[in-house]
Amino acid sequence: MLIRFKKKYSKILYIFFVFLSLTLFFFSTDKTEAKAFSINNIEISKPFEMNFDKNKVIDEGFTKAFFELISLITISSDREKINNIKLNQIKGMINSFSIKEEKFINEVYYVNLGVSFNKKDIFNYLEKKNIFPSIPIKNKFLFIPIIIEENKEDLLIFSNNKFFDQWNNYNESFHLIEYLLPTEDLEDLNLIKEKYDFIEQYNFKEITNKYNLNDSIIALIFKNEKNIRILSRITVNDKVVLKNQSFLNIDINNKDQMKNVISDLKIVYEDYWKNFNEINTSIKLPIYIKIKGLDSLKVSNFEETLDKTNLIYDFFILKFDKDFIYYQVTFNGTRDNFLKLMRDKNFIFNTQNKTWILE
């Protein structure tokens, strides 16, 4: 009798494991399909006339959302490669969209859209165009613009510095860099003036160390009567890069000309930051992992982490049994990169066999 009971209990327990694994399987599939780039607050307006077509307005929103996404994840020089994309190609990469708000005011139709693009489809499209996208990571930089009036041998940092005054007036929704301007400090001003004769070699650490930011941009703006030359000292994680630009026939008191110069500089800085975070989508490393199926919390946390990790190209369940759930993960990077990323999220693997075990 006892033996029969044990067999019956074992059968029930096995069915429970299978049911649990199936539940996790479908849960995982939904999450994998939900991997996307979301672009929100796309605003379109059109006059409400006789030939008004709401579908055309929505289509315009899809195109606008796509190019905003592209501006977010690619450098400026790569965008020319995709200017001729067709609407049906854009639609083919959309997971879903939502109308956040729509209204009619004075016979004008206004709509606010949210559009979700399939990340894998976007990466595949860009790879065919030989474009490597970037991880869209926002970051704060300390930004110190210093005008060097070469004719007067003088420096302007705070007062009468048009770059300091206007820098944060011109921003785009797809910009990833947020600029923190320094506080007006007489000690800093005097320190920089002391370095005038070798300012291009000065590392500015005495000033940048005062701020709790790892990254900074020092823009040395050499100005003569009509032209300016800008030497940008970009520091990211203690790595320093110098960028040189020249602008001819510029009047920094002209608001439109200043806007153009600032916009051009921000493109250079955004491109550098995107290059720093570039994803090599041509690397598709398959990684095989198994997790104990009974630990549903660990399974859920693991899938959520994969779903939020930009370098994860794809993941899905290969199979399951009464003990383990088996995954295949496709990673845009090296084995060591993956292990480090996961270790930072407190996931440790036993890598002795081809199929790794999440401990």
Summary of the structure (lengths in Angstrom):
residues: 359
radius of gyration: 27.1
end to end distance: 38.7
largest distance: 103.5
contacts: 981
relative contact order: 0.12
helix: 40%
strand: 31%
